[in-house]
Amino acid sequence: MTTEVTDQNIQSLLAEGKPMVVDFWAPWCGPCKMQGPIIDEVANDYADRAIVGKLNVDDNPETCEQYGIMSIPTMLFFKNGELVNRHVGLCRKPELEAMIDGIL
């Protein structure tokens, strides 16, 4: 299950120290709608090893500004609370899994 990431909880999630992927998306974004089911599947597959979350860019402008989100979907990958990778655009499941495996 995906975790809802917000301006209010992102720092506490990062403080947990688990590997984390955050999908920056919006309900009006076509590619985001295609990415959503992939994120949901991966969240289930990696539930015991990583936090997989979604952040609605319309509702959370502070985090978007902090990480320079200019296009969506964008996925940020964190290890030990630090940003280590970024992917902009639609990402197929095998590619996403490979990037997550890289932070585990």
CNS distance restraints for C-alpha pairs under 8 A (distance, minus, plus):
assign (resid   1 and name CA) (resid  40 and name CA) 6.25 0.50 0.50
assign (resid   1 and name CA) (resid  43 and name CA) 5.34 0.50 0.50
assign (resid   1 and name CA) (resid  44 and name CA) 5.34 0.50 0.50
assign (resid   1 and name CA) (resid  47 and name CA) 7.11 0.50 0.50
assign (resid   1 and name CA) (resid  52 and name CA) 7.89 0.50 0.50
assign (resid   2 and name CA) (resid  39 and name CA) 7.46 0.50 0.50
assign (resid   2 and name CA) (resid  40 and name CA) 5.92 0.50 0.50
assign (resid   2 and name CA) (resid  43 and name CA) 5.37 0.50 0.50
assign (resid   2 and name CA) (resid  44 and name CA) 7.59 0.50 0.50
assign (resid   2 and name CA) (resid  51 and name CA) 7.69 0.50 0.50
assign (resid   2 and name CA) (resid  52 and name CA) 5.45 0.50 0.50
assign (resid   2 and name CA) (resid  53 and name CA) 4.97 0.50 0.50
assign (resid   2 and name CA) (resid  54 and name CA) 6.71 0.50 0.50
assign (resid   3 and name CA) (resid  51 and name CA) 7.05 0.50 0.50
assign (resid   3 and name CA) (resid  52 and name CA) 6.11 0.50 0.50
assign (resid   3 and name CA) (resid  53 and name CA) 4.27 0.50 0.50
assign (resid   3 and name CA) (resid  54 and name CA) 6.35 0.50 0.50
assign (resid   4 and name CA) (resid  53 and name CA) 5.56 0.50 0.50
assign (resid   4 and name CA) (resid  54 and name CA) 5.36 0.50 0.50
assign (resid   4 and name CA) (resid  55 and name CA) 6.30 0.50 0.50
assign (resid   5 and name CA) (resid   9 and name CA) 6.24 0.50 0.50
assign (resid   5 and name CA) (resid  10 and name CA) 5.80 0.50 0.50
assign (resid   5 and name CA) (resid  22 and name CA) 7.43 0.50 0.50
assign (resid   5 and name CA) (resid  53 and name CA) 5.79 0.50 0.50
assign (resid   5 and name CA) (resid  54 and name CA) 5.61 0.50 0.50
assign (resid   5 and name CA) (resid  55 and name CA) 4.89 0.50 0.50
assign (resid   5 and name CA) (resid  56 and name CA) 7.95 0.50 0.50
assign (resid   6 and name CA) (resid  10 and name CA) 5.83 0.50 0.50
assign (resid   6 and name CA) (resid  55 and name CA) 5.95 0.50 0.50
assign (resid   6 and name CA) (resid  56 and name CA) 7.65 0.50 0.50
assign (resid   6 and name CA) (resid  59 and name CA) 7.84 0.50 0.50
assign (resid   6 and name CA) (resid  60 and name CA) 5.93 0.50 0.50
assign (resid   6 and name CA) (resid  63 and name CA) 7.67 0.50 0.50
assign (resid   7 and name CA) (resid  60 and name CA) 5.37 0.50 0.50
assign (resid   7 and name CA) (resid  61 and name CA) 7.56 0.50 0.50
assign (resid   7 and name CA) (resid  62 and name CA) 6.16 0.50 0.50
assign (resid   7 and name CA) (resid  63 and name CA) 5.58 0.50 0.50
assign (resid   9 and name CA) (resid  13 and name CA) 6.25 0.50 0.50
assign (resid  10 and name CA) (resid  14 and name CA) 6.14 0.50 0.50
assign (resid  11 and name CA) (resid  15 and name CA) 6.08 0.50 0.50
assign (resid  12 and name CA) (resid  16 and name CA) 6.64 0.50 0.50
assign (resid  13 and name CA) (resid  17 and name CA) 7.74 0.50 0.50
assign (resid  14 and name CA) (resid  18 and name CA) 7.25 0.50 0.50
assign (resid  14 and name CA) (resid  20 and name CA) 7.39 0.50 0.50
assign (resid  14 and name CA) (resid  78 and name CA) 7.72 0.50 0.50
assign (resid  14 and name CA) (resid  80 and name CA) 7.42 0.50 0.50
assign (resid  14 and name CA) (resid  81 and name CA) 4.64 0.50 0.50
assign (resid  14 and name CA) (resid  82 and name CA) 7.89 0.50 0.50
assign (resid  15 and name CA) (resid  80 and name CA) 7.90 0.50 0.50
assign (resid  15 and name CA) (resid  81 and name CA) 6.04 0.50 0.50
assign (resid  16 and name CA) (resid  81 and name CA) 7.69 0.50 0.50
assign (resid  17 and name CA) (resid  79 and name CA) 7.09 0.50 0.50
assign (resid  17 and name CA) (resid  80 and name CA) 4.60 0.50 0.50
assign (resid  17 and name CA) (resid  81 and name CA) 5.53 0.50 0.50
assign (resid  18 and name CA) (resid  49 and name CA) 7.51 0.50 0.50
assign (resid  18 and name CA) (resid  50 and name CA) 5.83 0.50 0.50
assign (resid  18 and name CA) (resid  51 and name CA) 6.71 0.50 0.50
assign (resid  18 and name CA) (resid  79 and name CA) 6.82 0.50 0.50
assign (resid  18 and name CA) (resid  80 and name CA) 6.32 0.50 0.50
assign (resid  18 and name CA) (resid  81 and name CA) 7.55 0.50 0.50
assign (resid  19 and name CA) (resid  49 and name CA) 7.43 0.50 0.50
assign (resid  19 and name CA) (resid  50 and name CA) 4.93 0.50 0.50
assign (resid  19 and name CA) (resid  51 and name CA) 6.28 0.50 0.50
assign (resid  19 and name CA) (resid  77 and name CA) 7.53 0.50 0.50
assign (resid  19 and name CA) (resid  78 and name CA) 5.66 0.50 0.50
assign (resid  19 and name CA) (resid  79 and name CA) 4.73 0.50 0.50
assign (resid  19 and name CA) (resid  80 and name CA) 6.49 0.50 0.50
assign (resid  19 and name CA) (resid  81 and name CA) 7.60 0.50 0.50
assign (resid  19 and name CA) (resid 103 and name CA) 6.28 0.50 0.50
assign (resid  19 and name CA) (resid 104 and name CA) 6.32 0.50 0.50
assign (resid  20 and name CA) (resid  50 and name CA) 5.53 0.50 0.50
assign (resid  20 and name CA) (resid  51 and name CA) 4.55 0.50 0.50
assign (resid  20 and name CA) (resid  52 and name CA) 5.78 0.50 0.50
assign (resid  20 and name CA) (resid  53 and name CA) 7.54 0.50 0.50
assign (resid  20 and name CA) (resid  77 and name CA) 5.84 0.50 0.50
assign (resid  20 and name CA) (resid  78 and name CA) 5.03 0.50 0.50
assign (resid  20 and name CA) (resid  79 and name CA) 6.65 0.50 0.50
assign (resid  21 and name CA) (resid  50 and name CA) 7.68 0.50 0.50
assign (resid  21 and name CA) (resid  51 and name CA) 6.32 0.50 0.50
assign (resid  21 and name CA) (resid  52 and name CA) 4.88 0.50 0.50
assign (resid  21 and name CA) (resid  53 and name CA) 6.11 0.50 0.50
assign (resid  21 and name CA) (resid  75 and name CA) 6.57 0.50 0.50
assign (resid  21 and name CA) (resid  76 and name CA) 5.62 0.50 0.50
assign (resid  21 and name CA) (resid  77 and name CA) 4.61 0.50 0.50
assign (resid  21 and name CA) (resid  78 and name CA) 6.32 0.50 0.50
assign (resid  21 and name CA) (resid 100 and name CA) 7.48 0.50 0.50
assign (resid  22 and name CA) (resid  52 and name CA) 6.10 0.50 0.50
assign (resid  22 and name CA) (resid  53 and name CA) 4.74 0.50 0.50
assign (resid  22 and name CA) (resid  54 and name CA) 5.40 0.50 0.50
assign (resid  22 and name CA) (resid  55 and name CA) 6.66 0.50 0.50
assign (resid  22 and name CA) (resid  75 and name CA) 5.42 0.50 0.50
assign (resid  22 and name CA) (resid  76 and name CA) 5.26 0.50 0.50
assign (resid  22 and name CA) (resid  77 and name CA) 6.68 0.50 0.50
assign (resid  23 and name CA) (resid  39 and name CA) 7.65 0.50 0.50
assign (resid  23 and name CA) (resid  52 and name CA) 7.93 0.50 0.50
assign (resid  23 and name CA) (resid  53 and name CA) 6.16 0.50 0.50
assign (resid  23 and name CA) (resid  54 and name CA) 4.62 0.50 0.50
assign (resid  23 and name CA) (resid  55 and name CA) 6.03 0.50 0.50
assign (resid  23 and name CA) (resid  73 and name CA) 6.68 0.50 0.50
assign (resid  23 and name CA) (resid  74 and name CA) 5.90 0.50 0.50
assign (resid  23 and name CA) (resid  75 and name CA) 4.47 0.50 0.50
assign (resid  23 and name CA) (resid  76 and name CA) 6.74 0.50 0.50
assign (resid  24 and name CA) (resid  54 and name CA) 6.02 0.50 0.50
assign (resid  24 and name CA) (resid  55 and name CA) 4.90 0.50 0.50
assign (resid  24 and name CA) (resid  56 and name CA) 6.05 0.50 0.50
assign (resid  24 and name CA) (resid  57 and name CA) 6.11 0.50 0.50
assign (resid  24 and name CA) (resid  69 and name CA) 7.96 0.50 0.50
assign (resid  24 and name CA) (resid  72 and name CA) 6.23 0.50 0.50
assign (resid  24 and name CA) (resid  73 and name CA) 5.55 0.50 0.50
assign (resid  24 and name CA) (resid  74 and name CA) 5.21 0.50 0.50
assign (resid  24 and name CA) (resid  75 and name CA) 6.07 0.50 0.50
assign (resid  25 and name CA) (resid  29 and name CA) 7.11 0.50 0.50
assign (resid  25 and name CA) (resid  32 and name CA) 5.61 0.50 0.50
assign (resid  25 and name CA) (resid  54 and name CA) 7.04 0.50 0.50
assign (resid  25 and name CA) (resid  55 and name CA) 6.21 0.50 0.50
assign (resid  25 and name CA) (resid  56 and name CA) 5.18 0.50 0.50
assign (resid  25 and name CA) (resid  57 and name CA) 5.85 0.50 0.50
assign (resid  25 and name CA) (resid  72 and name CA) 5.72 0.50 0.50
assign (resid  25 and name CA) (resid  73 and name CA) 5.20 0.50 0.50
assign (resid  25 and name CA) (resid  74 and name CA) 7.22 0.50 0.50
assign (resid  26 and name CA) (resid  32 and name CA) 6.67 0.50 0.50
assign (resid  26 and name CA) (resid  56 and name CA) 5.28 0.50 0.50
assign (resid  26 and name CA) (resid  57 and name CA) 5.84 0.50 0.50
assign (resid  26 and name CA) (resid  58 and name CA) 6.51 0.50 0.50
assign (resid  26 and name CA) (resid  72 and name CA) 7.67 0.50 0.50
assign (resid  27 and name CA) (resid  32 and name CA) 7.40 0.50 0.50
assign (resid  27 and name CA) (resid  33 and name CA) 7.17 0.50 0.50
assign (resid  27 and name CA) (resid  56 and name CA) 7.78 0.50 0.50
assign (resid  29 and name CA) (resid  33 and name CA) 6.43 0.50 0.50
assign (resid  29 and name CA) (resid  72 and name CA) 7.54 0.50 0.50
assign (resid  29 and name CA) (resid  73 and name CA) 7.98 0.50 0.50
assign (resid  30 and name CA) (resid  34 and name CA) 6.70 0.50 0.50
assign (resid  31 and name CA) (resid  35 and name CA) 6.17 0.50 0.50
assign (resid  31 and name CA) (resid  72 and name CA) 7.88 0.50 0.50
assign (resid  31 and name CA) (resid  73 and name CA) 6.78 0.50 0.50
assign (resid  31 and name CA) (resid  89 and name CA) 7.57 0.50 0.50
assign (resid  31 and name CA) (resid  90 and name CA) 6.15 0.50 0.50
assign (resid  32 and name CA) (resid  36 and name CA) 6.00 0.50 0.50
assign (resid  32 and name CA) (resid  72 and name CA) 6.96 0.50 0.50
assign (resid  32 and name CA) (resid  73 and name CA) 5.40 0.50 0.50
assign (resid  32 and name CA) (resid  90 and name CA) 7.36 0.50 0.50
assign (resid  33 and name CA) (resid  37 and name CA) 7.64 0.50 0.50
assign (resid  34 and name CA) (resid  38 and name CA) 7.59 0.50 0.50
assign (resid  34 and name CA) (resid  90 and name CA) 7.68 0.50 0.50
assign (resid  35 and name CA) (resid  39 and name CA) 6.28 0.50 0.50
assign (resid  35 and name CA) (resid  73 and name CA) 7.57 0.50 0.50
assign (resid  35 and name CA) (resid  90 and name CA) 6.11 0.50 0.50
assign (resid  35 and name CA) (resid  91 and name CA) 6.94 0.50 0.50
assign (resid  35 and name CA) (resid  92 and name CA) 7.96 0.50 0.50
assign (resid  36 and name CA) (resid  40 and name CA) 6.23 0.50 0.50
assign (resid  37 and name CA) (resid  41 and name CA) 6.21 0.50 0.50
assign (resid  38 and name CA) (resid  42 and name CA) 6.17 0.50 0.50
assign (resid  38 and name CA) (resid  92 and name CA) 7.42 0.50 0.50
assign (resid  38 and name CA) (resid  93 and name CA) 6.03 0.50 0.50
assign (resid  39 and name CA) (resid  43 and name CA) 5.99 0.50 0.50
assign (resid  39 and name CA) (resid  52 and name CA) 7.45 0.50 0.50
assign (resid  40 and name CA) (resid  44 and name CA) 6.46 0.50 0.50
assign (resid  41 and name CA) (resid  45 and name CA) 6.25 0.50 0.50
assign (resid  42 and name CA) (resid  46 and name CA) 6.00 0.50 0.50
assign (resid  42 and name CA) (resid  52 and name CA) 7.57 0.50 0.50
assign (resid  42 and name CA) (resid  93 and name CA) 7.50 0.50 0.50
assign (resid  42 and name CA) (resid  97 and name CA) 7.28 0.50 0.50
assign (resid  43 and name CA) (resid  47 and name CA) 5.57 0.50 0.50
assign (resid  43 and name CA) (resid  51 and name CA) 7.32 0.50 0.50
assign (resid  43 and name CA) (resid  52 and name CA) 5.14 0.50 0.50
assign (resid  43 and name CA) (resid  53 and name CA) 7.68 0.50 0.50
assign (resid  46 and name CA) (resid  50 and name CA) 5.70 0.50 0.50
assign (resid  46 and name CA) (resid  51 and name CA) 7.69 0.50 0.50
assign (resid  46 and name CA) (resid  52 and name CA) 7.76 0.50 0.50
assign (resid  47 and name CA) (resid  51 and name CA) 6.77 0.50 0.50
assign (resid  47 and name CA) (resid  52 and name CA) 7.64 0.50 0.50
assign (resid  49 and name CA) (resid 104 and name CA) 7.49 0.50 0.50
assign (resid  50 and name CA) (resid 104 and name CA) 7.70 0.50 0.50
assign (resid  55 and name CA) (resid  60 and name CA) 7.17 0.50 0.50
assign (resid  56 and name CA) (resid  60 and name CA) 6.28 0.50 0.50
assign (resid  57 and name CA) (resid  61 and name CA) 6.09 0.50 0.50
assign (resid  57 and name CA) (resid  64 and name CA) 6.53 0.50 0.50
assign (resid  60 and name CA) (resid  64 and name CA) 6.71 0.50 0.50
assign (resid  61 and name CA) (resid  65 and name CA) 6.12 0.50 0.50
assign (resid  62 and name CA) (resid  66 and name CA) 6.10 0.50 0.50
assign (resid  63 and name CA) (resid  67 and name CA) 6.26 0.50 0.50
assign (resid  64 and name CA) (resid  68 and name CA) 5.88 0.50 0.50
assign (resid  64 and name CA) (resid  69 and name CA) 5.02 0.50 0.50
assign (resid  65 and name CA) (resid  69 and name CA) 6.38 0.50 0.50
assign (resid  69 and name CA) (resid  74 and name CA) 7.21 0.50 0.50
assign (resid  71 and name CA) (resid  88 and name CA) 6.92 0.50 0.50
assign (resid  71 and name CA) (resid  89 and name CA) 7.62 0.50 0.50
assign (resid  72 and name CA) (resid  88 and name CA) 6.75 0.50 0.50
assign (resid  72 and name CA) (resid  89 and name CA) 6.32 0.50 0.50
assign (resid  73 and name CA) (resid  88 and name CA) 6.13 0.50 0.50
assign (resid  73 and name CA) (resid  89 and name CA) 5.15 0.50 0.50
assign (resid  73 and name CA) (resid  90 and name CA) 6.36 0.50 0.50
assign (resid  74 and name CA) (resid  86 and name CA) 7.13 0.50 0.50
assign (resid  74 and name CA) (resid  87 and name CA) 5.62 0.50 0.50
assign (resid  74 and name CA) (resid  88 and name CA) 4.33 0.50 0.50
assign (resid  74 and name CA) (resid  89 and name CA) 5.91 0.50 0.50
assign (resid  74 and name CA) (resid  90 and name CA) 8.00 0.50 0.50
assign (resid  75 and name CA) (resid  86 and name CA) 5.68 0.50 0.50
assign (resid  75 and name CA) (resid  87 and name CA) 5.13 0.50 0.50
assign (resid  75 and name CA) (resid  88 and name CA) 6.43 0.50 0.50
assign (resid  76 and name CA) (resid  83 and name CA) 6.92 0.50 0.50
assign (resid  76 and name CA) (resid  84 and name CA) 7.84 0.50 0.50
assign (resid  76 and name CA) (resid  85 and name CA) 6.00 0.50 0.50
assign (resid  76 and name CA) (resid  86 and name CA) 4.61 0.50 0.50
assign (resid  76 and name CA) (resid  87 and name CA) 6.60 0.50 0.50
assign (resid  77 and name CA) (resid  83 and name CA) 5.85 0.50 0.50
assign (resid  77 and name CA) (resid  84 and name CA) 5.78 0.50 0.50
assign (resid  77 and name CA) (resid  85 and name CA) 4.99 0.50 0.50
assign (resid  77 and name CA) (resid  86 and name CA) 6.08 0.50 0.50
assign (resid  77 and name CA) (resid 100 and name CA) 7.50 0.50 0.50
assign (resid  77 and name CA) (resid 103 and name CA) 7.52 0.50 0.50
assign (resid  78 and name CA) (resid  82 and name CA) 5.12 0.50 0.50
assign (resid  78 and name CA) (resid  83 and name CA) 4.41 0.50 0.50
assign (resid  78 and name CA) (resid  84 and name CA) 5.50 0.50 0.50
assign (resid  78 and name CA) (resid  85 and name CA) 7.10 0.50 0.50
assign (resid  78 and name CA) (resid 103 and name CA) 7.38 0.50 0.50
assign (resid  79 and name CA) (resid  83 and name CA) 6.58 0.50 0.50
assign (resid  79 and name CA) (resid  84 and name CA) 6.48 0.50 0.50
assign (resid  79 and name CA) (resid 103 and name CA) 5.93 0.50 0.50
assign (resid  79 and name CA) (resid 104 and name CA) 7.79 0.50 0.50
assign (resid  87 and name CA) (resid  91 and name CA) 7.82 0.50 0.50
assign (resid  91 and name CA) (resid  95 and name CA) 6.44 0.50 0.50
assign (resid  91 and name CA) (resid  96 and name CA) 6.19 0.50 0.50
assign (resid  92 and name CA) (resid  96 and name CA) 6.23 0.50 0.50
assign (resid  93 and name CA) (resid  97 and name CA) 6.03 0.50 0.50
assign (resid  94 and name CA) (resid  98 and name CA) 6.20 0.50 0.50
assign (resid  95 and name CA) (resid  99 and name CA) 6.34 0.50 0.50
assign (resid  96 and name CA) (resid 100 and name CA) 6.23 0.50 0.50
assign (resid  97 and name CA) (resid 101 and name CA) 6.00 0.50 0.50
assign (resid  98 and name CA) (resid 102 and name CA) 6.24 0.50 0.50
assign (resid  99 and name CA) (resid 103 and name CA) 6.92 0.50 0.50
assign (resid 100 and name CA) (resid 104 and name CA) 6.54 0.50 0.50
